[in-house]
Amino acid sequence: MAFNYKKIFNKNNSQLHQKSAMTGTRIAGLDELASLFAGSDYTWNTTDALEQYSKSLYVFAATNKIAKKVATTEFHLYKIINKAGDSDEILDHAALDLLWKFNPFQTRTEFLRTTWINKTLTGEAFWAKIRNGKGDVVELWNLRPDFMTVISDSTAFIKRYEFQKSGGGKEIFQPEDIIYFKDPNPLNPLRGQSPIGPAKHRIETEQEATKFQR
């Protein structure tokens, strides 16, 4: 049932704004009050979710702790040697070298922390594969999830990835050149569900309370 704010307040927006002009103070319009009392909601977009890392003390502390823990993960490579599933550990392999040094400009810890900060805040993380002339993957790079568009395909599910460059223009990635981590989103199978999305009101309340106390 719709919230009948005009019946409750028995005033209209023009009366409120007229009073506001006379007193020199800002008074919320009835449409604003209706939005608040009726419980209307909206969700963060991907950029908003990423920005909470620098806005909310609690989001930063929790996300940073998770990312630091993930960054200590040790990778192992095994080869299955029989039908029973027995395996031998492989100690020397190009994949292990890549997972130790993802690219020339980031430490292993920084790369993994960035990955999990993105995933914890937005429910998504994207690794771009950089290949040499032989087609071998020689580098991995994190791509910002808020700059990424996932293009669907009726048969292959994902047709391509389009990455919006900060300086303008788009870079196209084929599905085999992206490693996509995501938390399942029941409303959109192509995109991830932000883990902090359900805590949106709590996070905003904490931020506003901090401003008020200051």
N, C-alpha and C positions, 0 to 999 in steps of 0.2 A: 504494500500500500504506500502511495506517495506521501511524503512529508508535507503537510499543509501548513507551511510556515506563515503565510499571510493571515490565515484564520487565527493562529496563535498570537502573533504579534500585533495584528490589526493595524499595520502601517505599511507604507510602500517605500520603495527605494528612494524616490524623490524627496519624501519627507525626511528620511534619515540623512541624505546628503545635504539637504538644506540646513538641517540642524548642525551638521558637521561644519559647514562653511561659517555659520554664525559663531560657533564656539572656538573655531580654529583647531579642532581635534579631528582625527580620522575615526569615523564610525563605520564598522563593517556593514556592507549592504546585505539585504535579506537573502539575496541569492548566495552570498558567501556563507551566511549563517545556515541556510538550508543545506548547503554542501557538507558543513561540519556535522550538523545534527542528524542528517540522514545517513551519515556513515559512508559517503561516496569515497572511492578509493582509486588509486592509480599505482602503477608499478614503476620501479626504476628502469631506465634503459641501461644498456651495457656500460656506457660511459659513467652514468650516475653510480652504478655499483662499484666501478673501479675507484671513483673519487672518494668513496667512504674509507679507503685505506689511509688517506691523509686527513680525513675529517673526524673520524670517530676513534677515540682512544681504545675502546673495547674491541672494535673491529680490527684495528691495527694490531693490538696485543695478541688476539686469538689467531688472526691470519698469519702473523709473523712467526708465532710459535709453531703452527702447523708446517709452514714452509721450511723453517729451519730443520725440523725433524725429518721431513721428506728428503731434504738435501743431504742427509747423512746416509741415505740408502746405498747399499753396495749391490752392484749388478754382477750376476753370474750367468754364464752361458753353458748349456748342457746339450749333449747329443744323445738321442735315444739310440741304443745299440741293439735292441731286440724287441720282439712283439710283447714281451712281458712288461715293457716300459722301463727297463733298467737303463741307466744313463751314465755317461762319463762327462766330467767337467772339462770344458775347453778353456785353456788359460791364455792362449794367444790367438786373437782373431781381430779382424778390422772393425767388427761391430763393437767389441769391447774398447778398442782405441777411441772410437767415435763417442761412446758413452762416458768416456773419461775426460775427453777434451772435445766439447761440442762444436766450438768454433774458436778462431784465434783471438777473440777479443773479450771473452767472458770466462771466468773460472767455472768449474763444474758446479760449485755451490751456488754462485750467482744465477747461473742458468736454471738450475732446478728450483731455486727459490722463486724466481720470476714465473716459471711455469705454474707453480702451485699457488702463488698469489693470484694470478689470473683465474685459475680454476676455482679457488675458494671464493673469490668475490663474484664471479660471473657464471660459474658452472661450466666454463669453456677454457680450453687452452689449445693453441695451434703451434705445431712445429713445422717449419718449412725446410724441405730437403734441398741442399745445394749439391749439384753433381759435377764431376769432372768430365773431361772429354770422352772418357770411356763409359760414362753413365753411372759410375759408382758414387754413392753418397759420401761426401767428404766433410760436410758441415751441416749443422742443424741450428736454426734460429727461431726464437720465440716471436710470434706475431700478435699484435694487440687484438683481442677478440672484438672490440668495438669498431675496429676498422675492417672486419671481415664479413663478407656476405657469402652465404652458402647457397648455391644455385642447384635446385633439385632436378632430377631426371626421372622420367616415368619408368624406365627399365633399370638403369644403373644406380638409382637412388640419389646419388650426388653427381651432378654433371661437371661442375667446376667450382673453384673458390675464387672470389674476386676480393682483392685486398686494396683498400683505399690508401694511397700514399699520402703522407703528411704534406708533401710539396705539391700535390695535385696529381691527377691521373690514377689509373688502376693497374695493378699487376695481376695477371691471370695465372692461377695454379691448377694443374690437373690433379684429380683425386690421389693419384699415386705419389704426388710430391708433397702431400700434407699429411701429417700425423695429427689426428683430431681426438682430443680427450674431452669428454663432456659428461655431465650428470644428466640422466634421462629427464626429459621434459614431456609429460603426457599430453600437453597441448600443442607441441611442435617437435616432432621427431628429428628435425634437422638441426635444432639448436638446443643448448643446454639450459638447465634450470639453475638460477643463482641460489646457492645455499643461504645467502643472507637475505634474500627476498622476503621470506616469511617474517623476518625480524625487522622489517622496514620501519614500522611504527615505533618499535622499541628503540631503535637506533636514533631516529629523528627526535624522539622524546628526550633521550639522553643528551643530544646535542643542544636542543633548545633549553633544557634545564641548566646546562653548563653556562650558556650565554646569560640566562636570567640570574644565576648565582653570581657571576662575575660582575 
